[in-house]
Amino acid sequence: MDVTPRSAVPALLSLRATRWFTQDPVTEDELHAVLEAGRWTGSARNRQPWRFVVVRDRTVRRQLAELGSYAGHLATAPLVIALGVDEEAGGEDAQFDAGRAAQNMMLAAHFQGLGSCPASFFPAANADRAGRLCALTPPWRVRTALSLGHPAPAPPGRSAIPTGRLPLAELVTEIPDGARTAHPATDPEPDGPDGRGVREKRNEADGLSR
């Protein structure tokens, strides 16, 4: 798929999850491009709280497929990319950042004519087992993996997964400029990193200075 500035947005909108694959191999160049897209994903404070594990072994792929309610496609794809995430170093942003990396890799696959689909591993014990299958040790945990390969036709029949998207009218609201004036005496102030309000800390400091 050739993407130009004019076609970039339609190309983004055309991404769909692929759950059925041929056995045609993913080339090393194609895989490298997908991994590079993940590597160059932005992250909070550039922590890069991820590691990417390429799983080629059929037995491991089948075992991973058993760890999620909708992870069966991992067993049939020629490749799986597991995302190991360090939630301790990445903080509360870690899983969000991992999602950004996953989406970038899926788009990189899509632009090369490949298909992909994410799978989530829950509960926590399954995520821990996925990490062990991927030869990762704490603090790395694998909650997400991507199947990757050349798309195959879906089997006949109606999918149990809904299609389409909600209209923007149901998803988007706006707060027009000037619609609300802040009231310092009544509006709650944001909490600091320790969970205490800014005004609370200011009052405490004033008490200490008197």
C-alpha positions, 0 to 999 in steps of 0.5 A: 500500500503506497501512502501519500499525504493525500491518502494518509487518513483514508489509509489509517481508517482502512485498518481492520483486525485480521484473524485469519492468515495464510501460511505465506511467511513474513519476510525479514524486511517486512518484520523489521519495518513493523518492529521499527514502527514500534521502536519509534513510538513516543512514550511518556518521558521517553521511557520506552517501557517495552520489549518486543518478543518475536514468537515463531515457535508453533507450540509457544504460539498455541500456548499463548492462544490459550491465555486470552478469551479472544486470542485464538488467532495467535495460533494460526498466524505465522508470527506473533509479536508479544509486548513486554511492558515494565509497569514499574519503570513506565508508571501509570502511562506504561500500558497506554504507551504499549498500546501506542506501540501496538497500534503503530506496528499494526499500521506498519503491517497494514501499509505493507499489505499484512494483517494483524490483530491484538490479543489481551491476556487476562487475568493477571496470572495469564499475563504472568504465564505469557511472560514466562512463555516469552522468556521474560522475567519481572518486572516485564509482563506480557498483557498484549500480543499481536498476530502477524501475517498475510490475510486469508479469507474469513470462513463463511458465516456471520461474525459474533463481533460487531462491525462498524463504528459509532457516529461522531455525533455520539462520540464527540462533545465540545466545550466552546470558548467562553462557555465556562468561567472558572471559579477559584473559590469553588473549583477543585484544584488538581492533585499533585503527584502525592495525591494532595491538592495544590491549595492544601500544600499552599495552606500548609506552607503558609502555616509553617511560615507564620 
